[in-house]
């Protein structure tokens, strides 16, 4: 009888352990699925902005040949002393130019490399949904900002706010973002050959 009771007790303990194991597996499963989902959302795509790294398919530090292979000849360009700005009007949208600043490390690396990418299309957004059209308050809630310059275009004044994470935000007088510049982390936005136009370029 004692032997039978011992067997029953052992069986009961085993069932409890199995149940606990199943419970742990069930509790862990949603966490694994959630992690996979977040990782998937962070993967680069055609319109994802990653400060300090990329704008869509274009990566900071890549050779300029990757741009021309993707976009073809720019609609407007300016160059001086190993530095160049190229502007494209995707799908003929002159109010949504894509501008890219490249630079050569003359004497060390003759390849022109992407240093800054300026986007004006609201299709481009960060993982926090910050993009053209976002308010200054929404941006400053996520990034510590510092005013680096102002410029005038067509009678309007715009202010450029920089974040050390590797992004700058051009804001109009209504405190709405009109353009985002992705640049190297911690880099200072140069005022030479600026990506924002001082006049509306003629694409020819």
MIVO-972355 format. One record per residue: residue number from 1; residue in one letter; z negated, x negated, y negated of N, C-alpha, C, O in turn. Coordinates in Angstrom, 3 decimals, m for minus. Atoms other than C-alpha are relative to their C-alpha. Layout:
REM MIVO-972355
{rec NUM 'a' {Z X Y} {Z X Y} {Z X Y} {Z X Y}},
...
This chain:
REM MIVO-972355
{rec 1 'x' {0.000 m0.838 1.206} {0.000 0.000 0.000} {0.000 m0.866 m1.246} {0.760 m0.633 m2.186}},
{rec 2 'x' {0.047 0.914 1.146} {m0.939 m2.815 m2.382} {1.337 m0.680 m0.218} {1.776 m0.888 m1.349}},
{rec 3 'x' {m1.307 0.660 0.119} {2.348 m4.501 m1.596} {1.020 0.932 m0.636} {1.847 0.510 m1.445}},
{rec 4 'x' {m0.925 m0.984 0.574} {4.220 m1.280 m2.420} {m0.242 0.169 m1.494} {0.700 0.253 m2.281}},
{rec 5 'x' {0.343 m0.145 1.413} {2.331 m0.915 m5.716} {0.473 m1.219 m0.796} {0.963 m1.092 m1.918}},
{rec 6 'x' {m0.447 1.225 0.683} {3.094 m4.536 m6.596} {1.501 0.025 m0.230} {1.982 m0.393 m1.284}},
{rec 7 'x' {m1.460 m0.069 0.136} {6.797 m3.949 m5.971} {0.390 0.954 m1.112} {1.293 0.681 m1.904}},
{rec 8 'x' {m0.287 m0.975 1.049} {6.747 m0.846 m8.179} {m0.282 m0.604 m1.369} {0.489 m0.428 m2.312}},
{rec 9 'x' {0.362 0.621 1.281} {4.970 m2.795 m10.922} {1.020 m1.026 m0.428} {1.397 m1.079 m1.599}},
{rec 10 'x' {m0.998 1.025 0.318} {7.441 m5.661 m10.734} {1.297 0.639 m0.458} {1.928 0.167 m1.403}},
{rec 11 'x' {m1.231 m0.712 0.361} {10.370 m3.231 m10.882} {m0.103 0.595 m1.404} {0.858 0.558 m2.172}},
{rec 12 'x' {0.195 m0.604 1.327} {8.893 m1.481 m13.942} {0.099 m1.047 m1.092} {0.727 m0.824 m2.127}},
{rec 13 'x' {m0.063 1.083 0.989} {8.424 m4.769 m15.783} {1.440 m0.454 m0.200} {1.872 m0.698 m1.327}},
{rec 14 'x' {m1.397 0.436 0.083} {11.997 m5.771 m14.972} {0.823 0.978 m0.815} {1.669 0.567 m1.608}},
{rec 15 'x' {m0.749 m1.008 0.741} {13.328 m2.481 m16.341} {m0.299 m0.076 m1.491} {0.593 0.106 m2.319}},
{rec 16 'x' {0.382 0.143 1.412} {11.378 m2.972 m19.586} {0.716 m1.181 m0.625} {1.217 m1.083 m1.745}},
{rec 17 'x' {m0.666 1.197 0.518} {12.813 m6.466 m20.015} {1.485 0.251 m0.202} {2.057 m0.191 m1.199}},
{rec 18 'x' {m1.419 m0.313 0.132} {16.349 m5.198 m19.414} {0.238 0.882 m1.206} {1.184 0.674 m1.964}},
{rec 19 'x' {m0.144 m0.913 1.135} {15.855 m2.402 m21.931} {m0.149 m0.739 m1.313} {0.589 m0.479 m2.264}},
{rec 20 'x' {0.191 0.791 1.222} {14.557 m4.862 m24.526} {1.219 m0.843 m0.292} {1.645 m0.975 m1.440}},
{rec 21 'x' {m1.189 0.822 0.192} {17.534 m7.110 m23.931} {1.156 0.809 m0.537} {1.889 0.349 m1.412}},
{rec 22 'x' {m1.073 m0.862 0.488} {19.936 m4.201 m24.421} {m0.228 0.371 m1.453} {0.712 0.435 m2.245}},
{rec 23 'x' {0.310 m0.354 1.383} {18.113 m3.227 m27.607} {0.319 m1.126 m0.947} {0.847 m0.891 m2.034}},
{rec 24 'x' {m0.290 1.157 0.852} {18.409 m6.738 m29.013} {1.487 m0.168 m0.198} {1.952 m0.477 m1.295}},
{rec 25 'x' {m1.442 0.141 0.121} {22.108 m6.832 m28.217} {0.561 1.061 m0.934} {1.451 0.780 m1.736}},
{rec 26 'x' {m0.484 m1.072 0.863} {22.638 m3.492 m29.912} {m0.352 m0.255 m1.450} {0.434 0.038 m2.351}},
{rec 27 'x' {0.417 0.292 1.376} {20.665 m4.594 m32.965} {0.825 m1.110 m0.608} {1.096 m1.105 m1.808}},
{rec 28 'x' {m0.758 1.141 0.510} {22.653 m7.808 m33.248} {1.451 0.349 m0.268} {2.084 m0.261 m1.130}},
{rec 29 'x' {m1.426 m0.280 0.077} {26.073 m6.200 m32.864} {0.463 0.382 m1.400} {1.472 m0.151 m1.861}},
{rec 30 'x' {m0.460 m0.357 1.350} {26.294 m4.549 m36.319} {0.014 m1.186 m0.938} {0.890 m1.286 m1.798}},
{rec 31 'x' {0.043 1.178 0.856} {25.286 m7.835 m37.959} {1.225 m0.866 0.214} {1.809 m1.376 m0.742}},
{rec 32 'x' {m1.175 0.806 m0.287} {28.081 m9.675 m36.180} {1.250 0.646 m0.581} {2.090 m0.036 m1.167}},
{rec 33 'x' {m1.160 m0.696 0.530} {30.618 m7.006 m37.128} {0.043 m0.097 m1.517} {1.111 m0.275 m2.103}},
{rec 34 'x' {0.069 0.064 1.460} {29.413 m7.047 m40.748} {0.413 m1.370 m0.494} {1.148 m1.490 m1.474}},
{rec 35 'x' {m0.358 1.360 0.399} {29.702 m10.827 m40.952} {1.497 m0.221 0.113} {2.111 m0.821 m0.769}},
{rec 36 'x' {m1.443 0.159 m0.190} {33.231 m10.720 m39.559} {0.760 0.710 m1.094} {1.777 0.216 m1.581}},
{rec 37 'x' {m0.673 m0.771 1.039} {34.159 m8.053 m42.084} {m0.033 m0.727 m1.331} {0.972 m0.773 m2.040}},
{rec 38 'x' {0.120 0.732 1.260} {32.844 m10.086 m45.023} {0.907 m1.215 0.006} {1.587 m1.496 m0.981}},
{rec 39 'x' {m0.849 1.183 m0.083} {34.609 m13.220 m43.799} {1.462 0.375 m0.185} {2.213 m0.334 m0.855}},
{rec 40 'x' {m1.386 m0.438 0.119} {37.857 m11.291 m43.509} {0.341 0.303 m1.451} {1.444 m0.003 m1.904}},
{rec 41 'x' {m0.271 m0.374 1.385} {37.522 m10.008 m47.092} {0.120 m1.217 m0.897} {0.699 m1.132 m1.980}},
{rec 42 'x' {m0.048 1.202 0.816} {37.144 m13.573 m48.365} {1.254 m0.830 0.246} {1.480 m1.827 m0.439}},
{rec 43 'x' {m1.212 0.758 m0.275} {40.422 m14.760 m46.880} {0.970 0.127 m1.170} {1.143 1.218 m1.713}},
{rec 44 'x' {m0.955 m0.064 1.114} {42.991 m15.686 m49.564} {1.147 0.955 0.301} {1.598 1.062 1.441}},
{rec 45 'x' {m1.191 m0.822 m0.135} {45.795 m13.218 m50.164} {0.834 m0.158 m1.258} {0.528 m0.999 m2.103}},
{rec 46 'x' {m0.945 0.173 1.096} {48.616 m12.757 m52.651} {m0.614 0.197 m1.377} {m0.076 m0.315 m2.358}},
{rec 47 'x' {0.559 m0.322 1.308} {46.328 m11.510 m55.442} {m1.491 m0.325 m0.131} {m2.137 0.121 m1.079}},
{rec 48 'x' {1.415 0.349 0.073} {42.875 m12.948 m54.712} {m0.214 m1.193 m0.924} {0.441 m2.225 m0.776}},
{rec 49 'x' {0.366 1.098 0.894} {41.378 m15.095 m57.484} {m1.271 m0.659 0.514} {m2.295 0.002 0.689}},
{rec 50 'x' {1.171 0.767 m0.413} {39.004 m17.822 m56.315} {m0.240 m1.074 m1.055} {0.473 m2.077 m1.075}},
{rec 51 'x' {0.252 0.981 1.063} {37.520 m19.692 m59.313} {m0.124 m1.412 0.557} {m0.794 m1.652 1.561}},
{rec 52 'x' {0.036 1.393 m0.408} {38.029 m23.427 m59.033} {0.933 m0.351 1.136} {1.070 m1.525 1.478}},
{rec 53 'x' {m0.806 0.277 m1.190} {40.425 m23.047 m56.102} {1.419 0.554 m0.043} {2.380 m0.193 0.144}},
{rec 54 'x' {m1.340 m0.562 m0.168} {43.325 m20.631 m56.223} {0.172 1.330 m0.719} {m0.788 2.025 m1.051}},
{rec 55 'x' {m0.408 m1.318 0.480} {45.180 m17.665 m57.646} {1.103 0.465 0.933} {2.228 m0.030 0.863}},
{rec 56 'x' {m0.961 m0.399 m1.008} {46.933 m15.863 m54.840} {0.358 m1.162 0.907} {m0.521 m1.819 1.466}},
{rec 57 'x' {m0.462 1.080 m0.887} {49.047 m18.356 m52.901} {0.008 m1.366 m0.669} {0.280 m2.370 m0.011}},
{rec 58 'x' {m0.094 1.258 0.734} {48.856 m21.038 m55.596} {m1.363 m0.678 m0.081} {m2.344 m0.079 m0.522}},
{rec 59 'x' {1.254 0.733 m0.109} {46.194 m23.708 m55.137} {m0.115 m1.067 m1.075} {0.846 m1.781 m1.361}},
{rec 60 'x' {0.269 1.086 0.932} {44.626 m25.965 m57.738} {0.123 m1.329 0.746} {m0.463 m1.500 1.815}},
{rec 61 'x' {m0.197 1.305 m0.630} {45.704 m29.533 m56.925} {1.271 m0.109 0.810} {1.666 m1.209 1.196}},
{rec 62 'x' {m1.268 0.043 m0.732} {48.899 m28.549 m55.114} {1.115 m0.582 m0.872} {1.025 m0.567 m2.099}},
{rec 63 'x' {m1.160 0.523 0.724} {52.215 m30.161 m56.067} {0.766 1.142 m0.652} {0.782 2.263 m0.144}},
{rec 64 'x' {m0.754 m1.043 0.702} {54.373 m28.274 m58.560} {1.187 0.505 0.821} {1.709 1.588 0.559}},
{rec 65 'x' {m1.131 m0.422 m0.839} {57.112 m28.128 m55.914} {m0.314 1.292 0.750} {0.593 2.066 1.057}},
{rec 66 'x' {0.370 m1.231 m0.701} {55.146 m25.369 m54.165} {0.242 1.224 m0.885} {0.568 2.303 m0.391}},
{rec 67 'x' {m0.228 m1.108 0.933} {55.454 m23.217 m57.298} {1.482 0.329 m0.062} {1.885 1.484 0.079}},
{rec 68 'x' {m1.433 m0.221 0.168} {59.184 m23.717 m57.746} {0.635 0.545 1.273} {1.582 1.329 1.213}},
{rec 69 'x' {m0.521 m0.524 m1.262} {59.819 m23.064 m54.059} {m0.284 1.492 0.125} {0.492 2.231 0.730}},
{rec 70 'x' {0.400 m1.404 m0.094} {58.023 m19.733 m54.414} {0.608 0.855 m1.105} {1.068 1.968 m0.852}},
{rec 71 'x' {m0.388 m0.804 1.162} {59.021 m18.601 m57.919} {1.369 m0.338 m0.569} {1.927 0.441 m1.343}},
{rec 72 'x' {m1.277 0.412 0.570} {62.213 m20.502 m58.685} {m0.169 m0.607 m1.385} {m1.270 m1.001 m1.770}},
{rec 73 'x' {0.022 0.592 1.334} {63.109 m21.773 m62.142} {m0.821 0.867 m0.951} {m0.679 2.090 m0.948}},
{rec 74 'x' {0.806 m0.792 0.937} {60.612 m20.742 m64.856} {0.852 0.622 m1.096} {1.938 0.135 m1.411}},
{rec 75 'x' {m0.686 m0.664 1.105} {61.639 m18.372 m67.633} {m0.236 m0.720 m1.324} {0.527 m0.553 m2.275}},
{rec 76 'x' {0.322 0.754 1.209} {60.029 m20.639 m70.221} {m0.793 m1.225 0.413} {m1.556 m1.179 1.378}},
{rec 77 'x' {0.749 1.204 m0.321} {58.666 m24.174 m70.220} {m0.173 m0.914 m1.188} {0.600 m0.868 m2.145}},
{rec 78 'x' {0.269 0.999 1.028} {57.202 m26.919 m72.366} {m0.635 m1.190 0.696} {m1.438 m1.016 1.612}},
{rec 79 'x' {0.522 1.192 m0.663} {56.396 m30.508 m71.432} {m0.165 m1.135 m0.991} {0.583 m1.244 m1.962}},
{rec 80 'x' {0.235 1.186 0.825} {54.996 m33.680 m72.989} {m1.015 m0.898 0.689} {m2.035 m0.428 1.195}},
{rec 81 'x' {0.939 1.014 m0.485} {53.333 m36.902 m71.800} {m0.541 0.302 1.405} {m1.744 0.205 1.649}},
{rec 82 'x' {0.411 m0.233 m1.379} {53.272 m36.006 m68.110} {m0.666 1.337 0.248} {m1.115 1.612 1.361}},
{rec 83 'x' {0.617 m1.318 m0.132} {51.922 m32.515 m68.760} {1.053 1.066 m0.268} {1.960 0.858 m1.074}},
{rec 84 'x' {m1.012 m1.048 0.162} {53.870 m29.266 m68.521} {m0.607 1.379 0.190} {m1.531 1.574 0.979}},
{rec 85 'x' {0.338 m1.411 m0.170} {53.473 m25.525 m68.909} {1.270 0.742 0.388} {2.301 0.602 m0.269}},
{rec 86 'x' {m1.133 m0.812 m0.452} {55.803 m23.189 m67.010} {m0.439 1.456 0.044} {m1.546 1.770 0.480}},
{rec 87 'x' {0.323 m1.424 0.068} {55.931 m19.415 m67.496} {1.073 0.815 0.714} {2.270 0.617 0.504}},
{rec 88 'x' {m0.883 m0.923 m0.704} {57.438 m16.770 m65.242} {m0.342 1.436 m0.396} {m1.486 1.749 m0.726}},
{rec 89 'x' {0.198 m1.431 0.218} {57.920 m13.033 m65.814} {0.341 0.716 1.300} {1.485 1.131 1.488}},
{rec 90 'x' {m0.284 m0.621 m1.299} {57.576 m11.542 m62.315} {0.568 1.408 m0.158} {0.033 2.231 m0.902}},
{rec 91 'x' {m0.664 m1.314 0.027} {59.879 m8.567 m61.800} {0.399 0.421 m1.405} {0.483 1.611 m1.707}},
{rec 92 'x' {m0.441 m0.297 1.353} {60.964 m8.836 m65.417} {m1.066 0.561 m0.918} {m0.746 1.043 m2.005}},
{rec 93 'x' {1.090 m0.545 0.816} {57.540 m7.779 m66.740} {m0.442 m1.030 m1.041} {m1.266 m1.898 m0.755}},
{rec 94 'x' {0.315 0.976 1.037} {57.332 m9.680 m70.012} {m1.427 0.131 m0.509} {m1.952 m0.796 m1.126}},
{rec 95 'x' {1.383 m0.178 0.436} {53.887 m8.230 m70.706} {m1.006 m0.486 1.038} {m2.215 m0.367 0.837}},
{rec 96 'x' {0.884 0.527 m1.035} {52.499 m9.796 m67.510} {0.465 m1.384 0.463} {0.763 m1.570 1.643}},
{rec 97 'x' {m0.474 1.332 m0.383} {53.503 m13.480 m67.578} {m0.973 m0.716 0.932} {m2.185 m0.511 0.872}},
{rec 98 'x' {0.770 0.909 m0.847} {52.315 m15.939 m64.949} {0.269 m1.408 m0.511} {1.416 m1.856 m0.527}},
{rec 99 'x' {m0.161 1.331 0.602} {51.695 m19.375 m66.478} {m0.739 m1.039 0.833} {m1.846 m0.796 1.312}},
{rec 100 'x' {0.610 1.070 m0.788} {50.971 m22.641 m64.693} {0.097 m1.316 m0.752} {1.167 m1.713 m1.214}},
{rec 101 'x' {0.086 1.297 0.667} {49.842 m25.921 m66.223} {m0.089 m1.086 1.062} {m0.948 m1.032 1.943}},
{rec 102 'x' {0.009 1.117 m0.941} {50.636 m29.115 m64.305} {m0.159 m1.317 m0.740} {0.134 m1.419 m1.932}},
{rec 103 'x' {0.216 1.309 0.612} {49.794 m32.744 m64.932} {0.221 m1.093 1.032} {m0.050 m0.912 2.219}},
{rec 104 'x' {m0.184 1.175 m0.852} {50.699 m36.154 m63.521} {m1.049 m1.044 m0.356} {m1.374 m1.228 m1.529}},
{rec 105 'x' {0.885 1.142 0.233} {48.238 m39.019 m63.106} {0.897 m1.229 m0.066} {1.041 m1.967 0.909}},
{rec 106 'x' {m1.043 1.013 0.150} {50.774 m41.463 m64.484} {m0.537 m1.392 0.336} {m1.580 m1.822 m0.156}},
{rec 107 'x' {0.397 1.323 m0.450} {50.598 m44.863 m62.838} {m0.737 0.019 1.319} {m0.822 m1.002 2.002}},
{rec 108 'x' {0.731 m0.122 m1.260} {48.591 m43.557 m59.890} {0.624 1.037 0.933} {0.824 0.780 2.121}},
{rec 109 'x' {m0.600 m1.071 m0.791} {50.117 m40.281 m58.718} {1.078 0.657 m0.849} {0.776 1.390 m1.791}},
{rec 110 'x' {m1.111 m0.519 0.798} {53.551 m39.368 m60.032} {0.331 1.456 0.323} {1.211 2.049 m0.301}},
{rec 111 'x' {m0.226 m1.406 m0.328} {53.406 m35.937 m58.412} {m0.688 0.888 m1.028} {m1.880 0.733 m1.292}},
{rec 112 'x' {0.598 m0.964 0.926} {52.870 m33.158 m60.941} {m0.810 1.006 0.816} {m0.283 1.650 1.724}},
{rec 113 'x' {0.888 m0.870 m0.770} {49.897 m31.155 m59.684} {m0.550 1.139 m0.859} {m0.733 1.004 m2.069}},
{rec 114 'x' {0.493 m1.192 0.690} {48.600 m27.707 m60.570} {m1.430 m0.231 m0.481} {m2.313 m0.566 0.309}},
{rec 115 'x' {1.323 0.154 0.595} {45.630 m27.911 m62.940} {m0.582 1.328 m0.466} {m1.793 1.539 m0.407}},
{rec 116 'x' {0.449 m1.307 0.475} {45.467 m24.387 m64.341} {1.038 1.064 0.359} {2.241 0.806 0.366}},
{rec 117 'x' {m0.872 m1.139 m0.305} {46.882 m20.990 m63.382} {m0.479 1.184 m0.836} {m1.631 1.601 m0.724}},
{rec 118 'x' {0.365 m1.133 0.862} {46.915 m18.139 m65.911} {0.714 1.260 0.480} {1.940 1.284 0.592}},
{rec 119 'x' {m0.569 m1.266 m0.454} {47.426 m14.572 m64.695} {m0.330 1.096 m1.006} {m1.407 1.105 m1.602}},
{rec 120 'x' {0.204 m1.125 0.915} {47.833 m11.430 m66.796} {0.205 1.344 0.687} {0.069 2.393 0.057}},
{rec 121 'x' {m0.183 m1.238 m0.753} {48.544 m8.877 m64.078} {m1.353 0.498 0.514} {m2.134 m0.292 1.044}},
{rec 122 'x' {1.263 m0.545 m0.524} {45.639 m6.537 m63.189} {m0.063 0.015 1.523} {m1.109 0.315 2.099}},
{rec 123 'x' {0.009 0.060 m1.466} {46.686 m6.904 m59.546} {m0.877 m1.140 0.502} {m1.433 m1.059 1.597}},
{rec 124 'x' {0.827 1.143 m0.391} {44.854 m10.249 m59.446} {m1.469 0.314 m0.273} {m1.827 0.737 m1.372}},
{rec 125 'x' {1.430 m0.262 0.160} {41.108 m9.884 m58.868} {m0.816 m0.974 0.835} {m0.329 m1.525 1.822}},
{rec 126 'x' {0.944 0.770 m0.801} {38.093 m11.834 m57.642} {m0.594 0.913 1.069} {m0.318 2.112 1.090}},
{rec 127 'x' {0.638 m0.821 m1.031} {36.048 m10.667 m54.658} {m0.981 0.989 m0.615} {m1.345 1.981 0.017}},
{rec 128 'x' {0.900 m0.937 0.689} {33.734 m9.011 m57.202} {0.773 1.031 m0.819} {0.186 1.766 m1.613}},
{rec 129 'x' {m0.884 m0.950 0.701} {36.722 m6.978 m58.526} {0.110 m0.278 m1.492} {0.359 0.636 m2.278}},
{rec 130 'x' {m0.214 0.400 1.389} {36.859 m8.918 m61.803} {1.467 m0.367 m0.174} {2.016 m1.161 0.589}},
{rec 131 'x' {m1.403 0.282 0.263} {40.358 m8.974 m63.260} {0.365 0.407 m1.406} {m0.502 0.755 m2.208}},
{rec 132 'x' {m0.477 m0.454 1.305} {42.488 m8.158 m66.271} {m0.370 1.475 m0.157} {m0.103 2.288 0.727}},
{rec 133 'x' {0.489 m1.352 0.226} {41.015 m4.998 m67.785} {m1.503 0.114 0.138} {m2.095 1.088 m0.328}},
{rec 134 'x' {1.460 m0.006 m0.104} {37.410 m5.878 m66.896} {m0.617 m0.212 m1.377} {m0.023 m0.862 m2.237}},
{rec 135 'x' {0.683 0.179 1.277} {34.925 m5.721 m69.753} {m0.722 m1.342 m0.027} {m1.029 m1.916 1.018}},
{rec 136 'x' {0.729 1.260 0.145} {33.209 m8.814 m71.129} {m1.373 0.111 0.651} {m1.864 m0.853 1.239}},
{rec 137 'x' {1.316 m0.191 m0.607} {29.908 m7.356 m69.973} {0.075 m0.123 1.520} {m0.775 m0.767 2.134}},
{rec 138 'x' {m0.158 0.088 m1.454} {31.151 m6.953 m66.395} {0.191 m1.448 0.434} {m0.350 m1.876 1.454}},
{rec 139 'x' {m0.252 1.408 m0.338} {32.360 m10.554 m66.397} {m1.267 m0.828 m0.153} {m1.599 m1.630 0.720}},
{rec 140 'x' {1.199 0.800 0.274} {29.183 m11.987 m67.939} {m1.149 0.339 0.940} {m2.072 m0.459 1.098}},
{rec 141 'x' {1.016 m0.335 m1.003} {27.062 m10.143 m65.371} {0.140 m0.871 1.241} {m0.815 m1.033 2.001}},
{rec 142 'x' {m0.264 0.812 m1.190} {28.653 m12.387 m62.734} {0.073 m1.487 m0.329} {m0.430 m2.316 0.429}},
{rec 143 'x' {m0.194 1.406 0.352} {29.548 m15.624 m64.552} {m0.707 m0.331 m1.320} {m0.562 0.407 m2.294}},
{rec 144 'x' {0.498 0.492 1.287} {27.582 m17.546 m67.203} {1.195 m0.490 m0.824} {1.987 m1.299 m0.342}},
{rec 145 'x' {m1.186 0.277 0.803} {30.093 m17.833 m70.058} {m0.332 m0.791 m1.252} {m1.430 m0.703 m1.802}},
{rec 146 'x' {0.107 0.759 1.240} {30.642 m20.162 m72.984} {1.321 0.132 m0.754} {2.391 m0.056 m0.176}},
{rec 147 'x' {m1.217 m0.087 0.809} {33.102 m19.619 m75.839} {0.566 m1.401 m0.198} {m0.147 m2.313 m0.616}},
{rec 148 'x' {m0.624 1.316 0.156} {35.582 m22.504 m75.888} {1.046 m0.020 m1.107} {1.303 m1.074 m1.689}},
{rec 149 'x' {m0.966 m0.043 1.095} {38.202 m21.333 m78.392} {0.417 1.431 m0.299} {0.135 2.353 0.467}},
{rec 150 'x' {m0.638 m1.271 0.355} {39.931 m18.468 m80.171} {1.443 m0.301 m0.381} {1.769 m1.423 m0.769}},
{rec 151 'x' {m1.389 0.173 0.426} {43.624 m17.936 m80.866} {0.537 1.337 m0.493} {0.017 2.397 m0.144}},
{rec 152 'x' {m0.637 m1.197 0.547} {45.837 m15.466 m82.716} {1.394 0.161 0.595} {2.126 m0.816 0.755}},
{rec 153 'x' {m1.330 m0.305 m0.528} {48.918 m13.771 m81.270} {0.414 1.379 m0.482} {m0.270 2.373 m0.240}},
{rec 154 'x' {m0.542 m1.271 0.490} {51.015 m11.082 m82.932} {m1.028 0.797 m0.798} {m1.133 2.016 m0.661}},
{rec 155 'x' {0.961 m0.657 0.876} {48.264 m10.345 m85.449} {m1.326 0.361 0.647} {m2.187 0.957 m0.001}},
{rec 156 'x' {1.245 m0.289 m0.709} {45.515 m10.049 m82.824} {m0.754 m1.296 0.278} {m0.144 m2.345 0.484}},
{rec 157 'x' {0.840 1.158 m0.287} {42.597 m12.425 m82.254} {m0.587 0.124 1.403} {m1.070 1.184 1.800}},
{rec 158 'x' {0.519 0.028 m1.362} {41.543 m13.429 m78.752} {m1.007 m1.137 0.138} {m0.857 m2.192 m0.478}},
{rec 159 'x' {1.040 1.000 m0.240} {38.478 m15.337 m77.566} {0.050 m0.429 1.458} {0.172 0.402 2.358}},
{rec 160 'x' {m0.032 0.541 m1.360} {38.464 m17.621 m74.524} {m1.417 m0.392 0.409} {m2.054 m1.227 m0.233}},
{rec 161 'x' {1.322 0.295 m0.558} {35.246 m17.696 m72.485} {0.187 m0.782 1.294} {0.993 m0.406 2.146}},
{rec 162 'x' {m0.140 0.834 m1.192} {34.825 m20.402 m69.858} {m1.230 0.111 0.895} {m2.357 0.229 0.414}},
{rec 163 'x' {1.065 0.050 m0.995} {32.767 m20.381 m66.651} {0.162 m1.295 0.786} {1.264 m1.619 1.228}},
{rec 164 'x' {m0.078 1.290 m0.683} {31.919 m23.704 m65.008} {0.426 0.124 1.458} {0.810 m0.865 2.083}},
{rec 165 'x' {m0.434 m0.202 m1.390} {32.713 m22.167 m61.621} {1.481 m0.270 0.188} {1.946 m0.449 1.313}},
{rec 166 'x' {m1.427 0.287 m0.098} {36.370 m22.753 m62.447} {0.880 1.152 m0.419} {1.939 1.376 0.167}},
{rec 167 'x' {m0.812 m1.106 0.507} {37.625 m19.747 m64.405} {m0.272 0.182 m1.485} {m1.389 m0.033 m1.954}},
{rec 168 'x' {0.140 m0.334 1.417} {38.239 m18.835 m68.037} {0.578 1.390 m0.214} {1.509 1.806 0.474}},
{rec 169 'x' {m0.378 m1.394 0.224} {38.627 m15.346 m69.440} {0.383 0.194 m1.464} {m0.409 m0.081 m2.366}},
{rec 170 'x' {m0.457 m0.301 1.354} {40.690 m14.374 m72.484} {m0.320 1.461 m0.295} {0.052 2.359 0.460}},
{rec 171 'x' {0.524 m1.332 0.309} {39.144 m11.360 m74.208} {0.473 0.432 m1.380} {0.479 m0.364 m2.319}},
{rec 172 'x' {m0.462 m0.502 1.297} {40.480 m9.154 m77.005} {m1.173 0.520 m0.832} {m2.328 0.409 m0.420}},
{rec 173 'x' {1.060 m0.460 0.899} {38.544 m7.608 m79.905} {m0.706 1.254 0.517} {m1.753 1.636 m0.007}},
{rec 174 'x' {0.665 m1.142 m0.634} {37.739 m4.574 m77.734} {m0.868 m0.455 1.170} {m1.402 0.365 1.917}},
{rec 175 'x' {0.815 0.604 m1.056} {35.920 m6.973 m75.357} {0.530 0.331 1.395} {m0.236 0.542 2.335}},
{rec 176 'x' {m0.653 m0.186 m1.284} {38.434 m6.415 m72.568} {0.779 m1.250 0.363} {1.402 m1.875 m0.495}},
{rec 177 'x' {m0.714 1.190 m0.469} {39.890 m9.214 m70.463} {1.503 0.264 0.023} {1.959 1.273 0.562}},
{rec 178 'x' {m1.461 m0.135 0.020} {43.619 m9.734 m71.051} {0.676 m1.071 0.855} {1.864 m0.963 1.156}},
{rec 179 'x' {m0.567 1.063 m0.840} {44.115 m12.897 m68.964} {m1.140 m0.791 0.628} {m2.235 m0.885 0.072}},
{rec 180 'x' {0.969 0.854 m0.692} {42.285 m15.105 m66.476} {0.676 m1.315 0.344} {1.797 m1.336 0.852}},
{rec 181 'x' {m0.505 1.335 m0.322} {42.774 m18.851 m66.092} {m0.874 m0.602 1.096} {m2.083 m0.752 0.919}},
{rec 182 'x' {0.692 0.710 m1.071} {41.819 m20.505 m62.800} {0.212 m1.493 m0.218} {1.343 m1.938 m0.409}},
{rec 183 'x' {m0.102 1.442 0.234} {41.055 m24.212 m63.225} {m0.997 m0.735 0.888} {m1.760 m0.108 1.623}},
{rec 184 'x' {0.912 0.794 m0.813} {39.153 m27.052 m61.591} {m1.449 0.292 m0.386} {m1.753 0.511 m1.559}},
{rec 185 'x' {1.411 m0.248 0.260} {35.410 m26.509 m61.252} {m0.561 m1.035 m0.969} {m0.386 m2.238 m0.774}},
{rec 186 'x' {0.618 0.889 0.974} {33.560 m27.959 m64.234} {0.952 m0.597 m1.006} {0.523 m1.349 m1.882}},
{rec 187 'x' {m0.984 0.582 0.917} {36.789 m28.824 m66.061} {m0.063 0.681 m1.358} {m0.416 1.856 m1.465}},
{rec 188 'x' {m0.078 m0.539 1.346} {37.153 m28.359 m69.799} {1.420 0.478 m0.253} {2.379 m0.228 0.057}},
{rec 189 'x' {m1.327 m0.525 0.309} {40.039 m26.156 m70.924} {0.590 m0.803 m1.153} {0.029 m0.800 m2.249}},
{rec 190 'x' {m0.591 0.795 1.080} {42.347 m28.445 m72.932} {0.716 0.875 m1.013} {1.200 1.955 m0.675}},
{rec 191 'x' {m0.699 m0.757 1.033} {43.831 m27.276 m76.216} {1.448 m0.450 m0.141} {2.234 0.229 m0.801}},
{rec 192 'x' {m1.392 0.417 0.039} {47.051 m29.283 m75.786} {0.787 0.787 1.036} {0.291 1.097 2.120}},
{rec 193 'x' {m0.860 m0.796 m0.878} {49.949 m27.384 m74.235} {m0.767 1.171 0.623} {m0.821 1.297 1.847}},
{rec 194 'x' {0.836 m1.070 m0.553} {47.762 m24.297 m73.889} {0.809 0.989 0.826} {2.000 1.198 0.590}},
{rec 195 'x' {m0.667 m0.994 m0.827} {48.562 m21.709 m71.260} {0.182 1.319 m0.734} {1.106 2.075 m0.433}},
{rec 196 'x' {m0.209 m1.220 0.776} {48.082 m18.889 m73.729} {1.014 m0.297 m1.095} {0.941 m1.360 m1.712}},
{rec 197 'x' {m1.052 0.269 0.985} {51.092 m18.553 m76.073} {m0.512 0.127 m1.424} {m1.372 0.962 m1.707}},
{rec 198 'x' {0.293 m0.157 1.421} {50.814 m19.097 m79.815} {1.021 0.927 m0.640} {0.859 1.366 m1.778}},
{rec 199 'x' {m0.984 m1.009 0.389} {53.877 m16.870 m80.090} {0.623 0.518 1.283} {0.536 m0.133 2.324}},
{rec 200 'x' {m0.612 m0.558 m1.201} {55.726 m14.655 m77.670} {1.238 m0.799 0.363} {2.209 m0.794 m0.394}},
{rec 201 'x' {m1.142 0.837 m0.358} {58.102 m16.995 m75.786} {1.248 0.830 0.245} {1.181 1.966 0.713}},
{rec 202 'x' {m1.286 m0.644 m0.270} {61.756 m16.107 m75.592} {0.513 m0.515 1.329} {0.835 m1.698 1.442}},
{rec 203 'x' {m0.432 0.464 m1.312} {62.787 m16.217 m71.923} {1.453 m0.390 0.049} {1.927 m0.912 1.058}},
{rec 204 'x' {m1.405 0.370 0.012} {66.366 m16.727 m72.980} {0.815 1.006 0.756} {2.034 0.863 0.857}},
